[in-house]
Structure formats: C-alpha cells, structure tokens
Amino acid sequence: MSAGTVLITGYNGFTGKYAAELLRERGFKAVGLVHEKGSGTDEYSCDLTDKARVLECVQAIKPQYVLHLAALAFVGHSDEKEFYNVNVFGTLNLLDALYASRVEPEKVLIASSANIYGTPANIETIDESVNPSPVNHYAMSKLAMEYMTRTWFEKLPIVIVRPFNYTGAGQDERFLVPKIVNHFKRREEVIELGNLDVFRDFSDVRDVVRAYGDLLVSRAESEVFNVCSGRAYALREIIEWAGEIAGYKIEVRTNPAFVRSNEIPRLKGDNSKLVKYISYQPMYSFADTIRSMFE
C-alpha cells in the first residue's frame, strides 16, 4: 500500500532525482513536474510560470505531499528577471493551485536557500534567527519567495527549508565541487577557479533529501529550517581531498572572471532546530561525498 502521492517540482533535476528515489524506497508514489516530458507516466510537462497549466497538473495529480524544489538556482544566470519569475511567481502559482484545487495536502515543503543570509557580521554559525541579508538576485528572489510563502501559512501546512551548499554524483559541472572532481577525473593539469579563500558548509545530497523526506512526515508546520552539516570546508581542502583520491596534484590558477565582487567568504549553518524536530544526523562525511563522485 502506497504511503501517499508526492508531487515533486524540479523532478528530473539533480535534487529531484535523489528525492524521488528516496521517497519510492519509503513507499510513496513520486510524480513530478518537468519542462520536457519523457516517456514516464510519472512526469507532467509544466512550466511553473504558466498558472493555468500548474492548476491542471495539480488537479490531475491530487498530491498528499508536495516537495517544491524547482528553481532557477545558478547564481551566475544572466537574466535577473527570471530569478523572480521562476522562484517567486512560480511558487505562488503552485500554492494558488493547491489551494484552489482543495486537495488539502498533508505537507508542502518549499526549498529556499541559505544564500539569503548573505554575510552576517560577527556571526560564526548561522541559525534561523539570523536576519537575512542577500547579496545577489538568486538570494533576493528566494527571500522574496519566503515572505510570500509565509502569507500562506494559515491556508496550507507549509515548511520552508534553507539548504546550505550540497553536492553529489550527477550535479552539473557549472557548480564548484563537480567542476573540481571532473577536472581530476579527466586528469587535467590545470584548473581555473575564483577565490580560493572561501568556506562553505557542504552536505551530501543524499543527506539533504533524507531531511526533506523526514520533514514531510514530521509534526513541523509553519516553520523554517536550516539544512546543513554544521561544518565549513575550505575550498583548498576540497582540492586536496580530490587530489588524494586522484593520486596527483593539480595546478590551480585564479581566474579574475570567476571572482565575484560580492562573494560570501564564509557560510556555516546551525542545524540544531532540524535535529530537534527530526533527530537529523548526516550519514556521509564530505570526504565520502567526494569519493562517491569519483566512483
């Protein structure tokens, strides 16, 4: 017997694929919204900015749970307006459709981002009480999405998650860690990067989707959660680990084109609230994650 139908937006994206696999293992029926429909009957072609189409899909699926992962997430995207069209108005269309369809889901999980925190002054570890201070359009659109979503707390059972950086096998090489790993896998002699003196709280994508799955069936409602490891890793550490696995050292060159003027130097999260609600403990060390990306 199925544990219920979960509608996943961003279904065929990096995180969506891992989430669908986990939820099926847990007995759920996972179906998703995608831009380009494949041959699967579990996929619905839908542009989240098309309000009428979103409503059609929600009415057809009638989900008991919703995992909203779809977003324009690449910070370097050239069209600033698209961040707001997809991340804010796409989310609004989804919430509108759920409410208008009267499907009464058990839980709606909305993925925001730890990028909304920006660079908090004199704060070593960031918990959910830290005032947001976004420094790019991606982060600003996510914060606007959060404020809009809060107006729905009395209408729908919603939780918002703020994932810090995470990675894993299958992530696009536009992102930092897969770029590093793939350079080593190709045995390249040189890699061009931006600022090497940055620290990020990295998690394994498998731990992140496990937290999402646990929150979907938790008592949490009208709450915001950091999803993070609680440890910040230096970019230099990641390069060293990858080099140890590959068995050689790569020459690192700083490309000024990759250095952002508003780069956040350090992001480390506090996951104690998440631990309180779902007893969250990461299963994978970051060295394990990098190793799995090689394999």
C-alpha positions in Angstrom: 0.0 0.0 0.0 1.3 3.4 -1.0 2.2 5.9 1.7 0.7 8.6 -0.5 1.5 10.6 -3.6 4.3 13.2 -3.5 4.3 15.9 -6.2 7.9 16.9 -6.8 8.7 20.1 -8.8 12.1 20.0 -10.4 11.5 16.3 -10.7 14.2 15.5 -13.2 16.8 17.9 -11.7 19.8 17.0 -9.6 18.0 17.0 -6.2 14.6 15.8 -7.6 16.1 12.6 -8.9 17.6 11.7 -5.5 14.4 12.8 -3.7 12.1 10.6 -5.9 14.4 7.6 -5.4 14.3 8.0 -1.6 10.6 8.5 -1.4 9.9 5.5 -3.5 12.1 3.4 -1.2 9.9 4.7 1.6 6.7 3.5 -0.1 5.5 6.8 -1.6 4.3 7.3 -5.2 6.5 10.0 -6.6 5.3 12.1 -9.6 6.8 15.3 -10.9 6.6 18.4 -12.9 9.2 18.7 -15.7 9.9 21.1 -18.5 10.3 18.4 -21.1 8.3 15.3 -20.6 10.0 11.9 -21.2 8.3 8.6 -21.6 7.5 8.0 -18.0 3.9 8.2 -16.8 5.1 9.8 -13.6 6.0 13.0 -15.4 3.8 16.0 -16.2 5.1 18.7 -18.6 4.7 22.0 -16.8 6.2 25.5 -16.8 5.7 26.9 -13.3 5.2 30.4 -14.7 2.1 29.1 -16.6 -0.5 29.5 -13.9 -3.3 27.7 -15.8 -1.0 24.7 -16.6 0.1 24.4 -13.0 -3.5 24.2 -11.9 -4.3 21.5 -14.5 -1.4 19.4 -13.2 -2.2 19.7 -9.5 -5.9 18.8 -10.2 -4.7 15.7 -12.2 -2.2 14.6 -9.6 -4.1 15.4 -6.3 -1.0 15.0 -4.2 -1.0 14.2 -0.5 2.5 15.8 -0.2 4.4 18.4 -2.1 8.2 18.8 -2.4 8.8 22.1 -4.2 12.4 22.0 -5.5 12.1 23.7 -8.9 14.1 27.0 -9.0 16.4 29.0 -11.1 19.5 28.2 -9.0 22.6 29.1 -10.9 23.8 32.4 -9.3 25.6 33.5 -12.4 22.5 33.3 -14.6 22.4 36.3 -17.0 18.7 37.2 -16.9 17.9 38.7 -13.5 14.2 38.9 -14.1 14.0 35.1 -14.5 15.0 34.6 -10.9 11.8 36.3 -9.8 9.6 34.9 -12.4 10.5 31.3 -11.6 11.4 31.5 -7.9 8.7 33.8 -6.7 5.8 33.7 -9.1 6.3 30.0 -9.9 6.0 29.2 -6.2 2.9 31.5 -6.0 1.3 29.6 -8.9 1.9 26.3 -7.2 0.4 27.5 -3.8 -2.5 29.0 -5.6 -3.2 25.8 -7.5 -3.0 23.7 -4.3 -5.5 25.9 -2.5 -7.8 26.3 -5.5 -7.9 22.6 -6.1 -8.8 21.8 -2.5 -6.5 18.8 -2.4 -5.6 19.5 1.2 -2.1 18.1 1.2 -0.6 16.7 4.4 2.6 18.8 4.0 4.1 21.3 1.5 7.9 21.6 1.7 9.3 24.7 0.0 13.0 24.8 -0.7 14.6 28.2 -0.2 18.4 28.7 0.2 21.0 29.6 2.9 22.2 32.2 0.4 19.5 34.5 1.8 21.8 35.1 4.9 24.5 36.8 2.9 27.5 37.6 5.1 26.2 38.2 8.6 28.7 40.4 10.5 30.5 38.8 13.5 28.4 35.6 13.4 30.4 32.3 13.3 27.5 29.9 12.9 24.1 30.9 11.3 20.8 29.7 12.8 17.3 30.5 11.6 17.1 33.7 13.8 19.8 35.5 11.8 18.5 38.4 9.8 18.7 37.8 6.1 21.0 40.0 4.0 21.0 38.7 0.4 23.7 39.9 -1.9 22.6 38.6 -5.3 19.4 38.2 -7.3 19.2 34.5 -6.7 19.2 35.0 -2.9 16.9 38.1 -3.1 14.4 36.1 -5.1 14.5 33.3 -2.6 13.9 35.7 0.3 11.0 37.3 -1.5 9.6 33.8 -2.1 9.9 33.1 1.6 8.0 36.2 2.6 5.3 35.5 0.0 5.0 31.9 1.2 4.6 32.9 4.9 1.3 34.6 3.9 0.0 31.1 3.1 0.9 29.5 6.5 -2.7 29.7 7.6 -4.1 28.2 4.4 -1.6 25.3 3.8 0.6 23.1 6.0 3.9 24.5 4.9 7.6 24.2 6.0 10.4 26.1 4.4 13.9 24.7 4.2 17.1 26.7 3.8 19.7 24.2 2.5 23.3 25.3 2.6 25.7 24.0 -0.1 25.3 20.4 -1.1 26.6 18.2 -3.8 26.9 14.6 -5.1 27.2 12.4 -8.1 25.3 13.9 -11.1 25.4 17.6 -10.2 26.1 19.9 -13.1 29.7 20.9 -13.7 28.7 24.6 -13.5 28.8 24.1 -9.8 32.1 24.2 -7.9 32.6 20.7 -6.4 31.7 18.7 -9.6 33.9 21.1 -11.6 36.8 20.2 -9.3 36.1 16.5 -9.3 35.6 16.3 -13.0 38.9 18.1 -13.7 40.7 15.4 -11.7 38.7 12.6 -13.3 39.9 13.9 -16.7 43.5 14.1 -15.4 43.7 17.7 -16.4 46.9 19.5 -15.3 45.3 22.9 -14.6 42.1 24.2 -13.1 40.9 27.8 -13.2 38.9 28.9 -10.1 37.8 32.1 -8.4 38.5 33.0 -4.8 40.2 30.1 -3.0 39.8 31.6 0.4 36.1 30.8 0.8 34.5 28.4 3.3 31.2 26.6 2.7 29.0 24.3 4.8 28.7 21.3 2.4 26.3 18.3 2.7 25.8 15.2 0.7 22.7 15.4 -1.5 21.6 12.1 0.0 21.5 13.5 3.5 19.6 16.6 2.3 16.8 14.7 0.6 16.6 12.4 3.7 16.0 15.5 5.8 13.3 16.6 3.3 11.6 13.2 3.4 11.6 13.2 7.2 10.2 16.8 7.4 7.3 15.8 5.0 6.0 13.4 7.6 7.0 15.3 10.7 4.9 17.4 13.0 6.6 20.6 11.7 4.3 23.2 10.2 4.7 27.0 9.6 8.4 26.6 10.4 11.7 27.4 8.7 14.7 25.0 8.9 18.4 25.2 8.0 19.5 22.0 6.3 23.3 21.8 6.8 26.2 19.8 8.2 27.3 22.4 10.7 30.9 22.4 9.4 32.5 24.8 6.9 35.0 23.4 4.5 37.7 25.5 2.8 37.9 25.3 -1.0 41.6 24.3 -0.6 40.5 21.3 1.5 38.2 20.1 -1.3 41.0 20.4 -3.9 43.4 18.4 -1.6 40.9 15.6 -0.9 40.1 15.3 -4.6 43.9 15.2 -5.4 44.5 12.5 -2.8 41.7 10.3 -4.4 43.0 11.0 -7.9 46.6 10.5 -6.9 48.1 13.7 -8.2 48.3 17.5 -7.6 46.6 19.9 -10.0 47.8 23.4 -10.7 45.3 25.9 -9.5 45.1 29.3 -11.3 42.9 32.1 -10.2 40.8 33.5 -13.0 39.6 37.1 -12.2 36.5 36.4 -14.2 35.4 33.8 -11.6 35.9 36.1 -8.6 32.6 37.7 -7.6 32.7 41.2 -6.1 30.0 40.2 -3.6 31.5 36.8 -2.7 30.3 35.5 0.7 33.6 34.5 2.4 32.1 32.1 5.0 28.8 30.2 5.3 28.4 27.7 8.2 25.0 26.7 9.4 23.4 25.6 12.7 21.2 22.6 12.3 20.1 22.2 15.9 16.5 23.1 15.1 16.4 20.4 12.4 17.9 17.9 14.9 15.2 18.8 17.4 12.3 18.1 15.0 13.6 15.0 13.1 16.7 13.9 15.0 18.8 14.7 11.9 22.3 13.3 11.7 24.3 13.4 8.4 25.2 9.8 7.2 28.0 10.9 4.9 31.2 12.8 5.6 32.2 15.3 2.9 35.2 13.1 2.0 32.7 10.2 1.4 30.8 12.5 -0.9 33.8 13.4 -3.0 34.8 9.7 -3.2 31.3 8.8 -4.4 31.5 11.4 -7.1 34.7 9.8 -8.4 33.2 6.4 -8.4 
